[in-house]
């Protein structure tokens, strides 16, 4: 993944688009912990992901299954080196891009995502959601209450 991200960013630079392109890299879940080598000499060794200090992985509701790294870059508006530790959601991508494009969100339906630009610009430290619901398939499996994150 690191190599491919580098290739994409290099191509943007080569084309002169790095200053006018919103880049958002993320994952949809934590690492897959149930993949093991089947060929010698590594038979039985874990080949799946690693979630660092976080317990659990893909398909689980522990931090390691739902907390994923995200890298965002948009030089005109996002300061270099900013780090955000409050939880956000991939639901927030649509409202964020709509905001950057100057497009109003639809008013005929509920949009669960929030515009992340206040966080990304460094204008806010508050999480954009009060609650985040976590599903396994169609079943709600966990809820994260973010009131403790508010400053």
C-alpha positions, -999 to 999 in steps of 0.1 A, spaced: 0 0 0 28 24 9 44 19 -26 10 24 -44 2 56 -24 37 69 -34 30 61 -70 -3 80 -70 12 110 -52 42 110 -76 18 110 -106 -2 139 -92 31 158 -88 43 149 -123 10 162 -137 11 194 -117 -21 184 -99 -8 181 -63 -21 215 -53 -56 210 -67 -64 174 -57 -80 162 -25 -64 129 -16 -81 106 9 -66 72 16 -82 49 42 -93 13 48 -128 -1 54 -118 -22 85 -89 -33 106 -64 -59 95 -75 -95 87 -61 -115 116 -72 -149 104 -49 -154 74 -21 -179 79 7 -191 56 0 -225 40 33 -230 22 66 -241 37 87 -229 55 61 -205 70 32 -229 75 9 -216 103 26 -181 105 1 -152 106 0 -133 73 -29 -111 80 -28 -75 92 -15 -60 123 -34 -34 143 -7 -22 166 -18 -15 201 -55 -21 192 -72 -54 201 -91 -73 174 -93 -71 136 -115 -73 106 -151 -84 113 -147 -76 150 -159 -46 170 -128 -41 191 -107 -10 183 -85 -31 159 -115 -39 138 -130 -5 134 -102 20 139 -82 24 107 -56 49 96 -65 76 72 -42 99 53 -56 131 38 -38 157 17 -51 190 2 -23 215 4 -44 247 -2 -66 240 29 -51 212 51 -19 221 71 10 198 66 16 173 95 -18 178 112 -29 148 133 -65 141 142 -73 116 169 -111 119 172 -131 92 155 -146 100 121 -163 78 95 -161 70 58 -196 84 57 -179 118 61 -161 116 28 -192 126 7 -201 157 27 -165 168 28 -160 165 -9 -194 183 -15 -182 211 8 -149 214 -11 -168 215 -44 -192 241 -31 -222 218 -37 -251 216 -13 -260 183 1 -294 168 -9 -323 179 12 -346 150 4 -328 125 25 -308 122 57 -271 124 52 -253 108 81 -218 120 73 -204 153 83 -180 178 66 -146 171 80 -130 203 68 -132 221 102 -112 192 117 -88 189 88 -81 227 87 -74 227 124 -103 249 132 -120 223 155 -109 195 177 -145 182 184 -156 149 168 -182 155 141 -205 127 155 -221 122 189 -225 84 182 -210 60 157 -229 28 151 -209 -3 141 -225 -32 122 -216 -67 114 -237 -74 83 -272 -60 89 -269 -63 127 -258 -34 149 -230 -48 170 -216 -18 189 -221 19 195 -193 44 202 -204 74 223 -181 103 215 -192 127 243 -160 118 261 -140 131 232 -155 166 233 -132 193 246 
